[in-house]
Amino acid sequence: MEFLTTFVNGLSLGGIYAMIALGYTMVYGIAKMLNFAHGDIIMVGGYTILLFLFVNPIVAIIAAMVFCMILGIVVEKVAYKPLRGASPLAVLITAIGVSYLLQSLAQMIFGSAPKYIVIADLGILKIGSLSIGYNTIITLVCSILVMVALSLFVKFSKTGRAMVAVSEDKGAAQLMGINVNRIIMITFAIGSALAALASVFFLLKAPTMTPTFGSLPGIKAFTAAVIGGIGSIPGAMIGGILLGVIECFAQAVPAISPYTDAIEFSILIILLLVKPSGLLGKVRREKV
Amino acid sequence: MSERLLEVTDLEVYYGVINALKGISFHVDKGEIVSLIGANGAGKTTTLHTITGLIRPRKGSIVYKGTDIGHIPAHKIVSMGMVHVPEGRRVFQNLTVYENLLMGAYSQKNKAEIAANLENVFKQFPRLEERRRQLAGTLSGGEQQMLAMGRALLANPELIVLDEPSMGLSPLLVSEIFEIIKSFREAGKTVLLVEQNAKKAMSISDRVYVLETGSITADGAASELINDERIKKAYLGE
């Protein structure tokens, strides 16, 4: 029974990681950049919820998603777009800069002490000796819905197919009449909305928020994206869920629980040694 | 005089400090097949990329159907009726044949017209219909070239710009590709063709421009240039 509980918790946490990893992987696939400020969007989402929670939780969640979408678009326009065509290192450093900027702004506005943000107290589901928080179940169900919806969007919508086309060949995509800048903007918007949604589920798990909250989940989700094969949407989902399950099982064993993070990152290192392109990543053929 | 579709004047393009095009001028009239021939590195692909907006010129003008398109982004030029089939086909490997064709129609709004164009493309390239559900990356080179051309047709073009359509294909397929290009003209389209296979290109073209290290060194009716001693020696291997 304990095994099952841990497994469900792992899937649920993995769902959150997958949601964040999707933002990383889609932005990487389409804009060919690592958006290291992506984790901090989670934190911004959390504080936005705090600001709007007095209305009601649903409004607060929607407000957080909308605000993060806009923030994602603005960050892309102001910080990343001028660097298109610049060296990847310049873009990477800019992204780290944006990350610190968001953290510092949050600290100025909300202070560095943790804020308690209780969206809802959902209680615990008990079936026999099995006890699982309702938040866990909601997270799991929602993350599955999000992943299915996103997959359908990418496969069947005109914009989704354009995203695949842009991630594969920007020049050829332009020659089809695709506005690459618009597709990049949409990608940032989707990724940021997913990050805001992730903050909802983190807050349901543990209702505290700090300005640096986004760093660790950001890095974990990045790890998940790399494990799955960065640029691959199903890869991010698999990587995220895998990482969540591993994390929960590691935490459930007292002897190794202090080393949970180390275990996760070691798995990344080992996997990259065996399969450098990640589980579902394609070996990039460099064209001359 | 026939209607002028594309008029390029004094086009200069630089890659950093390298002067890739040194002020070239040429034009394409409606209904023509015009070829741009020249050796590797002469600037043929650069010319096409500049016309369709992937590269910006430093000087000169590109007038398409009376509009200066030198500063219009590439993705907007497609809906004006000029579509570019790039060198190396560049079909989207991770999309199916059908999805690739739909990407070609990205700029088109009229659903009935898209469906009709799709039907025509399948009629002209039955192999694409057979493989419509297959990922484009699994097609052979010749099939990919056909897909690239079919994809271009779905944009409802007036002027089709083709970059090395015969590259890397077997002689039999090369002939087939040139037949397809001829069929474009019969369908009322205009073609600007860049080819290494100068002989074949000249045999189907109305007019030819010869590009050498960024400058046009000869031009004229294909039927005349094909007998020009210097051209014969340099490009036709005779």
Contacts between the chains, C-beta under 8 A, distances in Angstrom:
chain1	res1	chain2	res2	distance
A	158	B	102	7.6
A	158	B	106	7.1
A	161	B	95	6.5
A	161	B	99	5.6
A	161	B	102	6.7
A	161	B	103	6.4
A	162	B	103	7.2
A	162	B	106	6.6
A	164	B	92	6.7
A	164	B	94	5.8
A	164	B	95	5.9
A	165	B	92	5.0
A	165	B	95	6.7
A	165	B	103	5.4
A	168	B	92	5.2
A	168	B	93	6.4
A	168	B	94	5.7
A	168	B	95	7.9
A	169	B	90	5.4
A	169	B	92	6.6
A	171	B	54	5.8
A	171	B	86	6.9
A	171	B	90	7.2
A	172	B	86	6.0
A	172	B	90	4.0
A	172	B	91	7.8
A	172	B	92	7.0
A	173	B	103	7.7
A	174	B	53	7.5
A	174	B	54	6.6
A	174	B	73	7.7
A	174	B	74	4.1
A	174	B	75	5.0
A	175	B	52	6.4
A	175	B	54	7.4
A	175	B	74	6.4
A	175	B	78	6.8
A	175	B	83	7.1
A	175	B	84	4.9
A	175	B	86	6.2
A	175	B	90	8.0
A	176	B	75	7.8
A	176	B	78	6.7
A	176	B	103	4.8
A	176	B	104	6.0
A	176	B	106	4.8
A	176	B	107	7.3
A	176	B	151	7.4
A	176	B	155	7.3
A	177	B	75	5.1
A	177	B	76	7.6
A	177	B	78	3.6
A	177	B	79	5.8
A	177	B	106	4.7
A	177	B	107	3.2
A	177	B	155	6.7
A	178	B	75	5.7
A	178	B	103	7.5
A	178	B	106	5.6
A	179	B	73	7.5
A	179	B	75	4.7
A	180	B	75	7.1
A	287	B	88	8.0
